[in-house]
Amino acid sequence: MDREQFRKAGYAAVDRICDYFENLESYDVVPKVQPGDIAKLIGDEVPEKGEPWADIAKDFDRIILPGITHWQHPNFYAYFPANTTFECILADMYVGAVSNPGFNWLCSPACTELESKVTDWVAKLLGLDQSWCNEGMVGAGVIQGSASESVITVCIAARERFLRLHPSTPFSDMVILGTTQTHSLGAKAALILGFEFVAIETRAEDEWALRGEALEKALRELEEKGKKPFILIATLGSTSTGAIDNIAEITAVTAAHPSLFLHIDAAWGGVFLSLPECRDEAFLDAINARAVKGAEEGAICAGGEVHSFCTNLHKSGLVTFDASCLWIRDRTLLTTALDITPPFLRTAQASAGLVTDYRNMSLSLGRRFRSLKIWWTLRSYGVQGFQKHLRRLVELARVFERELVREVEGVELFTNRRFSLVVFRVLPLPPSSPSLEESNALTRALTTLASHDHSLMLTPTTVGGTECVRVAVGSGFTEERHVRGLVGRLQALIGEAREEVGKERVNGTV
Ligand SMILES: *Cc1c(COP(=O)(O)O)cnc(C)c1O
């Protein structure tokens, strides 16, 4: 393709993308394909001769779209959302044009300096204070590909920090600490790095959040076993129910455990900190608080404070996948753990300490130019537009929650709505007694029936043995009529679920 062909194809692509959004609602949310259906439409080899662009472009409609799960669809309520915006789509085009791996400042000064600026912008948008910002070169904000990657990266920093404080600790004694509600990224980081992952139990009466007392008890038990927890992954907005660990109580406990690094995984929930009305429930003050004790020994020893924080703008934060923002209070924790500078990567600017080389804060050397899409989105929406988007999602979830409880007999909210996430389960109707087994069977039947309905998408979860359904409102295209429609659809599906489970009862299969 030459430049003039690109010009034409580019205009056509924008038209096609606009048509896609115009017709979005007419698609099934979940495609009706079987495993292998898409693969068999794709050739087995690289074509011997190049093909005309018109044929290639056509295959997006013929092969790819029929196999797309439409995350932007107004009836997508599964997992967590994956917002996109036109600003980001355009930014990705420009990034493609200047394609470069931006690992050192010199590799593209604009990539590095924009990344430092936009992560400062986002920190301020969320209410994170100056200590998290790149300004001053003590704290750092860095854009990673995912929250999982962010956790592995800080686990390495935490490991090095712990080993500096307690040299020659055997790896086999060192553990990564989380809770039963921590995202699987905790266990995965432990698996990759060769550590044990220890999950602290959380309780229904705490809304599945980690409390100070439980942490204290777990630390005591680990100490008795000779185990050395070196990082605690606390969660702000758990995947199952949106649980928020009690960061104020946690930092009160970790004050007496200065070698324990504290990371906050706010992959989904973090962006809601941009709403002042959500900051108390998300413990913003505790996230920003600095340690009193230990601070005089240098930041490396400070217990009782949050050391790193991560949120994904690519969930509810209007930025196209991928954009996981990671902040760390003391950037040297990352750079001492991750800096390997062979002669060919040396630059005069870095040697003089004038610039940030983001390769020293990331697992990989080369990195995508992700800051442009964040910058453009935030400039185009402004703080007010960003907040308005999130408030709209919260309001839609509130409407859904209210209508569900009002309109549908025998459903129970499993936890209080968190931001834009509603979690519920189906209960047996009287005179049946509300046994866990029975409600699990009904809820499971609902999830199975819903999975056969391609016009919407939901995900189930199990918390403490209770099966639930999650409704995560998050598409920028969802309107009130959609969530009201969802209530109606669920009402019908729950009716079918009751019939099915009732029949199985009669046949003695449950
Ligand atoms: C989505 C999510 C993750 C995983 O995020 P990735 O960026 O896909 O790694 C981790 N933790 C929480 C709480 C999440 O919501």
PDBQT file of the ligand as one rigid body, heavy atoms in Angstrom, charges set to zero:
ROOT
HETATM    1  C1  LIG A 601      -9.591  -6.277  35.808  1.00  0.00    +0.000 C 
HETATM    2  C2  LIG A 601      -8.902  -6.461  37.096  1.00  0.00    +0.000 A 
HETATM    3  C3  LIG A 601      -7.628  -7.020  37.130  1.00  0.00    +0.000 A 
HETATM    4  C4  LIG A 601      -6.932  -7.537  35.911  1.00  0.00    +0.000 C 
HETATM    5  O1  LIG A 601      -6.556  -6.505  35.093  1.00  0.00    +0.000 OA
HETATM    6  P1  LIG A 601      -5.559  -6.713  33.864  1.00  0.00    +0.000 P 
HETATM    7  O2  LIG A 601      -5.236  -5.313  33.497  1.00  0.00    +0.000 OA
HETATM    8  O3  LIG A 601      -6.316  -7.432  32.816  1.00  0.00    +0.000 OA
HETATM    9  O4  LIG A 601      -4.394  -7.474  34.344  1.00  0.00    +0.000 OA
HETATM   10  C5  LIG A 601      -7.023  -7.119  38.351  1.00  0.00    +0.000 A 
HETATM   11  N1  LIG A 601      -7.608  -6.704  39.478  1.00  0.00    +0.000 NA
HETATM   12  C6  LIG A 601      -8.825  -6.165  39.477  1.00  0.00    +0.000 A 
HETATM   13  C7  LIG A 601      -9.437  -5.717  40.770  1.00  0.00    +0.000 C 
HETATM   14  C8  LIG A 601      -9.514  -6.020  38.283  1.00  0.00    +0.000 A 
HETATM   15  O5  LIG A 601     -10.726  -5.462  38.274  1.00  0.00    +0.000 OA
ENDROOT
TORSDOF 0
